[in-house]
Amino acid sequence: MKPDASKPNPWKTFLAAALLLSGALRFAAAARAAEDPLPAAETILDRFVEATGGKAAYERRRTEIAMGTMEFRAAGIKGALVSYAEEPSKYYSSLEIPGVGKVEMGVSDGVAWEKSELMGPRIKSGEERSQALREARMNAPYHWRELYGKAETAGVETVNGEECFRVVLTPKDGRPETMFFSKKSGLMRKSTLVASSPMGDVPAEILTDDYKDFGGLLAPAKTTQKAAGQEFTVTVESMRVNEAIPPERFEMPDEIKALIKK
């Protein structure tokens, strides 16, 4: 039996309505996007400074001594971590893992170095050195304009169920890094970069969580880092600020000094 062409086809009516609704929704979404443009990267980064304590709090901060742990849960490995930092760019950290040994690294007078029982002493160079110098810059969020020559808001992405602005920062010397800042709180929730290492370039993802007040500034007490199929967690248990640090703490080991002389 042929359908009566004089009667309306309910399926055609339904499809036409669906297409009209789809077009209306797309138009509404486009209109909302036009009304609510992405904020400038500078606005997002400056908001992060304020959300974590403000400019004055960063300017008062001259030294940091942090203690915590680094854990490779899948491998059942956990070690004690301690780091020292002093304005503008002095840095030293050590990680002691039972059965593995001690890993030391630091930055002083523009030299980035590392010493471990597994790889011995070495001086970082190239992209690896550039990354180490940026990481060693104390109060780095406050000094982002000094560290990066370009910052752009690249879009919106959900991180652990939270909408975040995606900001791409290009260092004055090195490869771009991407940071994700919560729309709601302004806090950074994730960062991604290509990390340089003796084994080559490794894409890495760092999740930041559990922000706590450490001496007047909010900082993540927990970071989870994923790279090369491995995952480890750094937990900050305590942090002392503006405490005098003996100058010798930032002295390079004799083995590093010997490498410099060569």
Secondary structure, 3 states (H helix, E strand, C coil): CCCCCCCCCHHHHHHHHHHHHHHHHHHHHHHHHHHCCCCCHHHHHHHHHHHCCCHHHHHHCCEEEEEEEEEEHHHCEEEEEEEEEECCCEEEEEEEECCCEEEEEEEECCEEEEEECCCEEEECCHHHHHHHHHHHCCCCCCCHHHHEEEEEEEEEEEECCEEEEEEEEEECCCCCEEEEEECCCCCEEEEEEEEEECCEEEEEEEEEEEEEEECCEEEEEEEEEEECCEEEEEEEEEEEECCCCCHHHHCCCHHHHHHHHC
